């Protein structure tokens, strides 16, 4: 489900990157929405509605801390890349036209 969300986000970002300048800015809320949904799906655990009466073998997640460290590193790299590339799209130079001499 998370992979599907990010694939749709990537496709929408690619489509909107070809659009005009005001429409390009829709990429940012789409990515933030996908990031929010991803964090909600990762951080909020799923629990059964009715607790099971049978004691099951508990599986311990040994990579719990590593996964969140990896998620934080990926998030920092993504934000750094976003803020590095943002000026190239929003602050494109406007060159002055040459003055004609009579």
Secondary structure, 3 states (H helix, E strand, C coil): CHHHHHHHHHHHHHHHHCCCHHHHCHHHHHHHHHHHHHHHHHHCCCCCCCCCCCCCCCCCCCCHHHHHHHHHHHHHHHHHHHHHHHHHHHCCCCCCCCCCCC
